[in-house]
Amino acid sequence: MDAALLWQIGGQIAAALIAYGAVRADLRNMRERLAKIEDRFNQHIEKGLNHGNSQA
């Protein structure tokens, strides 16, 4: 095989791994942000229910 071809294949694999890592990190951060928002929302609901402000 030609060395240029090996470099090209290696570069493509490296680029794919970098993109994969970036997507995983973004999904992990998004999941953490959503969990925090969900906790705040649930606390708000519980606070309203405890204070007799529910409209159910």
FIKOLZA-1660 file (N, C-alpha, C; in steps of 0.1 Angstrom, whole numbers, plus 5000, padded with zeros to 4 digits):
% residues 56
   i   px   py   pz ch aa at
   1 5008 4988 5000  A  M  N
   1 5000 5000 5000  A  M CA
   1 5009 5012 5000  A  M  C
   2 5004 5022 4994  A  D  N
   2 5011 5035 4994  A  D CA
   2 5010 5042 5007  A  D  C
   3 5020 5049 5011  A  A  N
   3 5020 5056 5024  A  A CA
   3 5010 5067 5025  A  A  C
   4 5007 5074 5014  A  A  N
   4 4998 5084 5013  A  A CA
   4 4984 5079 5016  A  A  C
   5 4981 5067 5011  A  L  N
   5 4968 5061 5013  A  L CA
   5 4966 5058 5028  A  L  C
   6 4977 5052 5034  A  L  N
   6 4976 5049 5049  A  L CA
   6 4974 5062 5057  A  L  C
   7 4981 5073 5053  A  W  N
   7 4979 5085 5061  A  W CA
   7 4964 5090 5059  A  W  C
   8 4959 5089 5047  A  Q  N
   8 4945 5093 5045  A  Q CA
   8 4935 5085 5053  A  Q  C
   9 4937 5072 5053  A  I  N
   9 4928 5063 5061  A  I CA
   9 4930 5067 5076  A  I  C
  10 4942 5068 5080  A  G  N
  10 4944 5072 5094  A  G CA
  10 4938 5085 5098  A  G  C
  11 4939 5095 5089  A  G  N
  11 4933 5108 5092  A  G CA
  11 4918 5107 5092  A  G  C
  12 4912 5099 5084  A  Q  N
  12 4897 5097 5084  A  Q CA
  12 4892 5090 5097  A  Q  C
  13 4900 5080 5101  A  I  N
  13 4896 5074 5114  A  I CA
  13 4898 5083 5125  A  I  C
  14 4908 5091 5126  A  A  N
  14 4910 5101 5137  A  A CA
  14 4899 5111 5137  A  A  C
  15 4895 5116 5125  A  A  N
  15 4884 5126 5124  A  A CA
  15 4871 5120 5129  A  A  C
  16 4869 5107 5126  A  A  N
  16 4856 5100 5130  A  A CA
  16 4856 5099 5145  A  A  C
  17 4868 5095 5151  A  L  N
  17 4868 5093 5165  A  L CA
  17 4866 5106 5173  A  L  C
  18 4872 5117 5167  A  I  N
  18 4870 5130 5173  A  I CA
  18 4856 5135 5173  A  I  C
  19 4849 5133 5162  A  A  N
  19 4835 5136 5160  A  A CA
  19 4826 5128 5170  A  A  C
  20 4829 5115 5171  A  Y  N
  20 4822 5106 5180  A  Y CA
  20 4823 5111 5194  A  Y  C
  21 4835 5114 5198  A  G  N
  21 4838 5119 5212  A  G CA
  21 4830 5132 5215  A  G  C
  22 4830 5141 5205  A  A  N
  22 4823 5153 5207  A  A CA
  22 4808 5151 5208  A  A  C
  23 4803 5143 5200  A  V  N
  23 4788 5140 5201  A  V CA
  23 4785 5133 5214  A  V  C
  24 4793 5124 5219  A  R  N
  24 4790 5118 5232  A  R CA
  24 4791 5128 5243  A  R  C
  25 4801 5137 5243  A  A  N
  25 4802 5147 5253  A  A CA
  25 4790 5156 5253  A  A  C
  26 4785 5160 5241  A  D  N
  26 4774 5169 5240  A  D CA
  26 4761 5162 5245  A  D  C
  27 4759 5150 5242  A  L  N
  27 4747 5142 5247  A  L CA
  27 4748 5141 5262  A  L  C
  28 4760 5138 5268  A  R  N
  28 4761 5137 5282  A  R CA
  28 4757 5150 5289  A  R  C
  29 4763 5161 5284  A  N  N
  29 4760 5174 5290  A  N CA
  29 4745 5178 5289  A  N  C
  30 4739 5174 5277  A  M  N
  30 4725 5177 5275  A  M CA
  30 4716 5169 5285  A  M  C
  31 4720 5157 5287  A  R  N
  31 4713 5148 5297  A  R CA
  31 4714 5154 5311  A  R  C
  32 4726 5159 5315  A  E  N
  32 4727 5164 5328  A  E CA
  32 4719 5177 5330  A  E  C
  33 4719 5186 5319  A  R  N
  33 4711 5198 5320  A  R CA
  33 4696 5195 5321  A  R  C
  34 4692 5185 5314  A  L  N
  34 4677 5182 5314  A  L CA
  34 4674 5176 5328  A  L  C
  35 4683 5168 5334  A  A  N
  35 4680 5163 5347  A  A CA
  35 4679 5174 5357  A  A  C
  36 4688 5184 5356  A  K  N
  36 4687 5195 5366  A  K CA
  36 4674 5203 5364  A  K  C
  37 4670 5205 5352  A  I  N
  37 4657 5212 5349  A  I CA
  37 4646 5204 5354  A  I  C
  38 4646 5191 5352  A  E  N
  38 4635 5182 5357  A  E CA
  38 4634 5183 5373  A  E  C
  39 4646 5183 5379  A  D  N
  39 4646 5184 5394  A  D CA
  39 4640 5197 5398  A  D  C
  40 4644 5208 5392  A  R  N
  40 4639 5221 5396  A  R CA
  40 4624 5222 5394  A  R  C
  41 4619 5216 5383  A  F  N
  41 4605 5216 5380  A  F CA
  41 4597 5208 5390  A  F  C
  42 4603 5196 5393  A  N  N
  42 4596 5188 5404  A  N CA
  42 4596 5195 5417  A  N  C
  43 4606 5201 5421  A  Q  N
  43 4607 5209 5433  A  Q CA
  43 4596 5220 5433  A  Q  C
  44 4595 5226 5422  A  H  N
  44 4585 5237 5421  A  H CA
  44 4571 5232 5423  A  H  C
  45 4568 5220 5416  A  I  N
  45 4555 5214 5418  A  I CA
  45 4553 5210 5432  A  I  C
  46 4562 5203 5438  A  E  N
  46 4561 5199 5452  A  E CA
  46 4559 5211 5461  A  E  C
  47 4566 5221 5459  A  K  N
  47 4564 5233 5467  A  K CA
  47 4550 5239 5466  A  K  C
  48 4545 5239 5454  A  G  N
  48 4531 5243 5452  A  G CA
  48 4521 5234 5459  A  G  C
  49 4523 5221 5458  A  L  N
  49 4514 5212 5464  A  L CA
  49 4514 5213 5479  A  L  C
  50 4526 5215 5485  A  N  N
  50 4527 5216 5499  A  N CA
  50 4521 5229 5505  A  N  C
  51 4520 5239 5497  A  H  N
  51 4515 5252 5501  A  H CA
  51 4500 5253 5498  A  H  C
  52 4494 5243 5493  A  G  N
  52 4480 5243 5489  A  G CA
  52 4477 5251 5477  A  G  C
  53 4487 5252 5468  A  N  N
  53 4484 5260 5456  A  N CA
  53 4481 5251 5444  A  N  C
  54 4479 5239 5446  A  S  N
  54 4476 5230 5435  A  S CA
  54 4462 5233 5429  A  S  C
  55 4460 5230 5416  A  Q  N
  55 4447 5232 5410  A  Q CA
  55 4442 5219 5404  A  Q  C
  56 4447 5208 5410  A  A  N
  56 4443 5195 5405  A  A CA
  56 4429 5191 5410  A  A  C
% end
